[in-house]
Amino acid sequence: MSEQNYKVLPRDVEQGEFHQAIEKFRALLGNENVLVEDAQLKPYNKIMMPSEDAEHAPSAAVTATTVEQIQGVVRICNEHKIPVWTVSTGRNFGYGSTAPHHRGQIILDLKKMNKIIHVDAELGTALVEPGVTYQQLYDYLQENNIPLMLSFSAPSAIAGPLGNTMDRGVGYTPYGEHFLMQCGMELVLANGDIYRTGMGGVEGDNAWQVFKWGYGPTLDGMFTQANYGICTKLGFWLMPKPPVIKPFEIQFEEETDIAEIVEFIRPLRINQVIPNSVVIAGVLWEASTAGVRRADYTSEPGATSDAILKQIQKDKHLGAWNVYCALYGTPEQVAVNWNIVTGALKQLGKGKIITEEEAGGTEPFTYRAKLMSGVPNLREFGLYNWRGGGGSMWFAPVSQARGSECDKQYALAKQILNKHGLDYVGEFIVGWRDMHHVIDVLYDRTNPEETKRADACFNELLDEFEKRGYAVYRVNTRFMERVAQSYGPVKRRLEHTLKKALDPNNILAPGKSGIDLDKFNDW
Ligand SMILES: Cc1cc2nc3c(=O)[nH]c(=O)nc-3n(C[C@H](O)[C@H](O)[C@H](O)COP(=O)(O)OP(=O)(O)OC[C@H]3O[C@@H](n4cnc5c(N)ncnc54)[C@H](O)[C@@H]3O)c2cc1C
């Protein structure tokens, strides 16, 4: 492409300046790794948010294969003040996908850097490059007969540990809090330096993947959900595969059971009788991952009625709430814990327990069991077929793991969603002491009127939850600035002070988590 022809440009960058930068990228990376044509950029502009595609159109995408090339990209971006949005496997669906935070940023796509650098079967550690997928790592463990298991997000097969961990994603095994299991990062900073966290800076040291803290300030967390560096290597821990994994489900009949469910689960979780995050899925989450579509039941627009929800529950043999968890260990350990769980359920006096044998290969039990056992699959994408039309935003407020929190949050969320003609498709996930309430705000993005409603709905969810003291742990690029405000001005000033010091040209992913020197003026 010749000068003056670029359809999309970075903020405040002229055609000529941009062309010079593109020529430098070509010299550094080779023509085939610098994408500027419409057709080439299309995959980097697929969004599910209620924004215009144009608002998230990249000006270019570049792919790198070495750390030195990434340093070169950063150098060129500094020279021409070009903002760069980094993705690893780029499957951040519902949070912005592969598209940049705002129009004109270039994409640095790291999927070609896909070396599994090291897996230590004895210590249960791994060190990987950004483009490694969970499926690739799973195959590697299988092929090499390594008795370790993975924890991953539901889009497991196509997503990857580095990107998921950098965005503080979660999984469903006892190692499901992925940032907790991270151990050692290598980053390219905005000035081109290569920084290793933890023990990584010590020449000849071999404890980088086993001891998280190193010496002095521990900075790993600062680089997650942030824009202070580009991660080029990530270390993390893998769980030894136990002799027995016993996944099971407990179905509860009534919507109003939710508070009691959480009160029943919390002690079992905190005491680690149940060592993985416990999912409590609502009926529509269950139904859509079992293959049910809204159109199978109604063609009426708007929110789906409670009568239909009950009908689906009955037809598909689902609970109003469906609890998924697993026990892990030797046969003896699992037997002891099974007795504790079934004893506690007996005391509760409600809930129908379903074992893997009883589920007999049906969905959604099968995919849930796979997620809890470290076997990649893509079944959860069934959520997108419930309403169709490709609109999806995760609304994920965090709270204490208490029944009373569920009562408040569930009623409020359902009322707001229904008011905007949308459905509650949600689950509660009981971590150790916290609870993530994960709602997929699904809407038909091909319908402008519904898209407008979805946008208003998401704004109202954020506003009303914030009024009651709740904030989300992660959000799509459209709402990053809004959510950053929920966390208060002091945090924002500190984050921007760091940004100024580390990346004065504001080139690394401006806008990520609301950090953008060009926009912030609340010093
Ligand atoms: C049906 C469905 C179910 C889902 N379930 C889950 C779930 O269970 N758990 C969960 O966590 N998510 C879930 N997601 C959301 C998302 O798809 C996953 O989190 C996915 O793992 C993220 O994509 P990725 O791994 O390809 O990371 P990427 O898209 O590569 O990265 C994610 C973000 O991290 C940052 N980043 C990436 N690479 C770097 C780098 N090298 N340096 C610095 N920053 C970087 C960027 O901001 C990027 O946008 C789900 C999505 C769908 C559609």
PDBQT file of the ligand as one rigid body, heavy atoms in Angstrom, charges set to zero:
ROOT
HETATM    1  C1  LIG A 601     -18.207 -19.410  25.957  1.00  0.00    +0.000 C 
HETATM    2  C2  LIG A 601     -17.080 -18.691  26.649  1.00  0.00    +0.000 A 
HETATM    3  C3  LIG A 601     -16.675 -19.102  27.901  1.00  0.00    +0.000 A 
HETATM    4  C4  LIG A 601     -15.631 -18.441  28.555  1.00  0.00    +0.000 A 
HETATM    5  N1  LIG A 601     -15.215 -18.919  29.751  1.00  0.00    +0.000 NA
HETATM    6  C5  LIG A 601     -14.167 -18.345  30.370  1.00  0.00    +0.000 A 
HETATM    7  C6  LIG A 601     -13.665 -18.900  31.581  1.00  0.00    +0.000 A 
HETATM    8  O1  LIG A 601     -14.115 -19.941  32.023  1.00  0.00    +0.000 OA
HETATM    9  N2  LIG A 601     -12.643 -18.264  32.194  1.00  0.00    +0.000 N 
HETATM   10  C7  LIG A 601     -12.065 -17.146  31.667  1.00  0.00    +0.000 A 
HETATM   11  O2  LIG A 601     -11.118 -16.632  32.241  1.00  0.00    +0.000 OA
HETATM   12  N3  LIG A 601     -12.526 -16.614  30.517  1.00  0.00    +0.000 NA
HETATM   13  C8  LIG A 601     -13.541 -17.184  29.840  1.00  0.00    +0.000 A 
HETATM   14  N4  LIG A 601     -13.964 -16.680  28.640  1.00  0.00    +0.000 N 
HETATM   15  C9  LIG A 601     -13.343 -15.430  28.138  1.00  0.00    +0.000 C 
HETATM   16  C10 LIG A 601     -12.101 -15.613  27.222  1.00  0.00    +0.000 C 
HETATM   17  O3  LIG A 601     -12.503 -16.233  26.020  1.00  0.00    +0.000 OA
HETATM   18  C11 LIG A 601     -10.972 -16.402  27.895  1.00  0.00    +0.000 C 
HETATM   19  O4  LIG A 601     -10.535 -15.751  29.067  1.00  0.00    +0.000 OA
HETATM   20  C12 LIG A 601      -9.739 -16.608  27.007  1.00  0.00    +0.000 C 
HETATM   21  O5  LIG A 601      -8.854 -17.506  27.656  1.00  0.00    +0.000 OA
HETATM   22  C13 LIG A 601      -8.984 -15.292  26.735  1.00  0.00    +0.000 C 
HETATM   23  O6  LIG A 601      -8.381 -15.363  25.511  1.00  0.00    +0.000 OA
HETATM   24  P1  LIG A 601      -6.866 -15.805  25.285  1.00  0.00    +0.000 P 
HETATM   25  O7  LIG A 601      -6.557 -16.872  26.260  1.00  0.00    +0.000 OA
HETATM   26  O8  LIG A 601      -6.728 -16.104  23.822  1.00  0.00    +0.000 OA
HETATM   27  O9  LIG A 601      -6.046 -14.508  25.667  1.00  0.00    +0.000 OA
HETATM   28  P2  LIG A 601      -5.668 -13.200  24.729  1.00  0.00    +0.000 P 
HETATM   29  O10 LIG A 601      -6.884 -12.788  23.982  1.00  0.00    +0.000 OA
HETATM   30  O11 LIG A 601      -4.466 -13.546  23.972  1.00  0.00    +0.000 OA
HETATM   31  O12 LIG A 601      -5.305 -12.195  25.862  1.00  0.00    +0.000 OA
HETATM   32  C14 LIG A 601      -6.243 -11.637  26.727  1.00  0.00    +0.000 C 
HETATM   33  C15 LIG A 601      -5.853 -10.198  27.060  1.00  0.00    +0.000 C 
HETATM   34  O13 LIG A 601      -4.663 -10.216  27.841  1.00  0.00    +0.000 OA
HETATM   35  C16 LIG A 601      -3.777  -9.174  27.434  1.00  0.00    +0.000 C 
HETATM   36  N5  LIG A 601      -2.566  -9.787  26.873  1.00  0.00    +0.000 N 
HETATM   37  C17 LIG A 601      -2.527 -10.833  26.029  1.00  0.00    +0.000 A 
HETATM   38  N6  LIG A 601      -1.272 -11.146  25.737  1.00  0.00    +0.000 NA
HETATM   39  C18 LIG A 601      -0.489 -10.286  26.402  1.00  0.00    +0.000 A 
HETATM   40  C19 LIG A 601       0.912 -10.131  26.486  1.00  0.00    +0.000 A 
HETATM   41  N7  LIG A 601       1.738 -10.920  25.821  1.00  0.00    +0.000 N 
HETATM   42  N8  LIG A 601       1.400  -9.142  27.275  1.00  0.00    +0.000 NA
HETATM   43  C20 LIG A 601       0.557  -8.321  27.946  1.00  0.00    +0.000 A 
HETATM   44  N9  LIG A 601      -0.789  -8.432  27.904  1.00  0.00    +0.000 NA
HETATM   45  C21 LIG A 601      -1.300  -9.416  27.132  1.00  0.00    +0.000 A 
HETATM   46  C22 LIG A 601      -4.526  -8.353  26.385  1.00  0.00    +0.000 C 
HETATM   47  O14 LIG A 601      -5.172  -7.275  27.021  1.00  0.00    +0.000 OA
HETATM   48  C23 LIG A 601      -5.543  -9.333  25.843  1.00  0.00    +0.000 C 
HETATM   49  O15 LIG A 601      -6.702  -8.717  25.366  1.00  0.00    +0.000 OA
HETATM   50  C24 LIG A 601     -15.006 -17.313  27.950  1.00  0.00    +0.000 A 
HETATM   51  C25 LIG A 601     -15.437 -16.907  26.677  1.00  0.00    +0.000 A 
HETATM   52  C26 LIG A 601     -16.461 -17.590  26.040  1.00  0.00    +0.000 A 
HETATM   53  C27 LIG A 601     -16.891 -17.153  24.696  1.00  0.00    +0.000 C 
ENDROOT
TORSDOF 0
